Amino acid sequence: MESAGSSASNIAAATGLVQVILAVVMQTGLSQLWSMLNGQQIMVYMPMFEKLKFPASAMIITKKLIDIATFDLIPTEIIDE
């Protein structure tokens, strides 16, 4: 499950990066980028609802999505050292 979450995180990061590059090159589609980020942030907040129960496998993937939604893609510990 950890590897599935990691690969899902990598795919989502790559998709976002490709979207940003295409938006800059084509100078269109920024609304699509913001809509994608908005939808992702809403998905990340779903586990905060107390009445919803999530299985452990969904929480592993959600933790990876939180890193992407908060733009915590580059480990800053390496840079600080």
N, C-alpha and C positions, 0 to 999 in steps of 0.2 A: 504494500500500500504506500510505503514511503517513496519507492521508486516511481510509482504512478503519479503521486503528488508532485514529485520533483520534475518529472517529464511534463506534466500539465502546466507547472509553473514556467518551465522553459518555453513551452509552446505559446503560452499566453504572452510572455515577455517578447518573444520573437514577433508575434502577430502585432503587438502594440508598436514595436520598433518599425516594422515594415509599414504600418499605417501612418506613422509620423513621417517617415521618409517620403512616402508617396504623397502625403498631404503637402509637404514642403515643396517637392518637385512639381506637383501639379497645381499647387496653390488653391486647391479645393478639397472638400471633404473633411474640413476641421470639425464641422458639426457632427459628422459620423464618429470621429475620434472622441469627442467629448461625450457623445451618447454612449459609446462603448465603455468609457471610464465610469460614467454615471451608473450604468447597469452593473458594472463590476463592483462598485462601492456599495450598491444596494444589496448585492448578493453577500458581500462580506458582513454586512450588518445583520443579516438574517439570524445567525446564532445568538444574537443578543436578546431576542425575544424569549421570554421565560417559558411560555407555553409550548414552544416548538422543541421537539426532541430530535437531535441529530445523531446518527450512528458515528462511531469512531472513524470509520473510513472517510466520511464526509468532512469531519473536522480536520483530518490531516490535509485534505485538499484545500479546505477553507483557510488553513494557516498559511499555505503557500500563496493563495490568492491575496491574503492580507499583505504579504510582502510586496506584491505587485501593486495593489491599490494604494499603498502608502508610499510608493516609489522608493522602496528600500531594496533595490535590485543589486546595488554594488555594496559589498561588505566594507563598511568604513573602518573596521578594526585593522584591516590590512594597511589602509592609507594612513591611519594614525601612527602605526608603528614606524 
